[in-house]
Amino acid sequence: MMGTGNGLRMTEDVYVALVCTIFTTLSPTLIMASSFLIIGGWISIHSHDPILIGLLAGATIAIIGRVAILLMHRKEVQRPGFTGVRAGKLERRFAVFYLAFALFFGLFAARAFAIGSVDERLLLVGLLFGYGAGVAAGISLRPWIGIPSAIIAIVPTIVTSLFLPGPGNWGVGLLTALFLAGGIESMLRRYQATSRQFALQNMLSTVDRRDELTGLPNRIGLRERFGQLIAPTPGAEMIALHCLEIDGVEAINHRLGYPTGDALLKAVAERLARLMGPGEFVVRLSGAEFGIVQSGLLQPRRAELLAHQAVDVVTRSYLMSGQDLRISAHVGYALEIQQDADLDRLLNVAHHAANRARQEASRVVGDGRSKWASEPKSWANPGAARAF
């Protein structure tokens, strides 16, 4: 993660969002490119200067590379699953051509300003200010590219104008330097404000869907992910929802304090998360109640196996506050055909199954684990529950 300069951390999602802004600059890129090629071509032909012609050719190659990257990847960056690693690669490719153009353009402008006529200098000043405005508007959210580019493109002409005779040339150099400094400050302010806004939006969208203590999805996160899972699937596939209720946390809170109880719940969440396989995820439903979702099931036996494993892993001892802590747990689950499954119905059935498991448990064995109590009848149809 990176800092945004505002006390917030730049997550991968924020970084990706900032990089994606690069690929919205195709129109200003084409405007700047066409303006430069027309004016630069006219100046090069008029001056017959081989250096200008060479610099114009280099800038043209950089323009082609930059436009090609924007055209090739502008749809890719909008697709789901566009990662920070991929964003970094594309950003670096773009930066190579962007900085290359800035270098060729800067040297071209300085050379043309030194040998050109008054009219040509006026056109060059217009190009420089247009370039600076384009950088500030289009690439300021990637300041590591924008600021060096502006300096590389504009400073050579500033230096050239200050060494030419006449107050008009000196005035152009000083004004351009002032505008460059102001533009850099404006880019930094925009970057900080926008990255902070992106970070806040990302944090707010995440905090509502995550349990603050464990970091697991909460009920809102469960509902969103469940909705994605029940999209059209083969009719034979099933989805299972488990309700796992932890007993003994309140006693630990009273005996050792709430920080220990919170640490215990976090440890339970971590054990359950490590247990999850493909198509499975765990959520925190309430204080000491966790939910597990299994999707794409073809055999009900897999749901029963995971229920056993979940209780086994969470009822193993925990070493906390210098003590060996043990808890008990009960689980119930419900199964339904995955396509168009109803989350509320599954939650209700699984919750009642877990309560029935608690009631049917005849005793608590010496190691603190719940005794398994299962229904005598096997699972037969969608919506039935098994209790342990």
PyMOL commands that set and color helices and strands:
alter all, ss='L'
color gray80, all
select helices_A, chain A and resi 12-24+26-47+50-73+76-78+84-115+118-138+143-163+167-207+219-229+249-256+258-275+301-314+343-360
alter helices_A, ss='H'
color red, helices_A
select strands_A, chain A and resi 2-3+9-10+238-247+280-286+289-297+318-320+323-325+328-337+385-387
alter strands_A, ss='S'
color yellow, strands_A
deselect
rebuild
show_as cartoon
